[in-house]
């Protein structure tokens, strides 16, 4: 009785958890591609990190600018010294005038001002360098957003194709199950040999294996998209999309972006391609960031060269101390004093430090320029590759559409032959599976075309 009561208690405590888990697993998030992009860009940790780094780089501008402004400090201190013998002079009236009294408790307060008025351009170069880096960090935020946009687009269409593949194999399994039931009934009636049943069973086993693989692929694609859009783990995502012909050159199609259509055609294609590459180099945020860093290395060279020039600084302050070292004779009382001056520092020998800094800055500038040239070459290749993908994806759509048309006609003919008794059930089954596979190929071609358009837009910096 006690064991039964304990079992009921444990079951009752686990039921809410099981219900919650079921609710979580049953939650379906319906997303369009625009919704997925909005959620992903708004919740991305990668973009948040880029923004935080940009803010940190922007704050560095203030640090560099402050290095050329006056610096005011309040200082204070207390020092305990050993006792000393009082020193004084005997005056004509037999009075001892104390010159150096015994004051073991020493207090000091100072308001100190330092102002570098000339640094050979070093401070100004560092400030310009920081500003350029801040602008480059903003371009890096744009780069992170562009990369994430493409990644979400890829994951979205991967989920669409994975779900469609799962639907196709599940439909094929259902049809094979129906044909297997018919084949077994015909075998029992003596109308077909056992080999026909075994052939259908083999197809059934293969389709079930494909169903398991398609389900795993769907789960992986769904989990990846859920991660990118910031959805909780285990969320089921239903991509709300109608796969139709993507933008192209057809009479009823949306035209390509400016210059793309001409680059895909003859005639002035070379000039149009060159214009696309030039526009991509102007719009790509990662290239803009790298170009700014090339400018920043130039400022770094100027800052390093400034280390060989003299520096001039104004310094001053007000002291309030007991005793005040500037007051003679020494007194155990609070006194005020002040000082002001100009300090000039001329570098004479630094062991080659400045020369090494200049060489390092020059090498960094050359490396940045070489990296920029390499990126320019890579952009040209990437644009050409993406244009080729657009062309091939649209050609694949045409081929897949023809395949669907042919498979549908073949299924109709096989159905008529089966009704006339001149075709067997496995022929009908093969024709149906072929049609389903052709429809899946067309769906994959459409999704690939959408992804090719997204990759081309990313390559063009749009």
Beta strands, then each sheet from edge to edge (+ up, - down):
strand 1: 28-31
strand 2: 71-80
strand 3: 87-90
strand 4: 96-100
strand 5: 105-118
strand 6: 236-239
strand 7: 311-322
strand 8: 335-345
sheet 1: 1+ 6+
sheet 2: 2+ 5- 7+ 8-
sheet 3: 3+ 4-
end
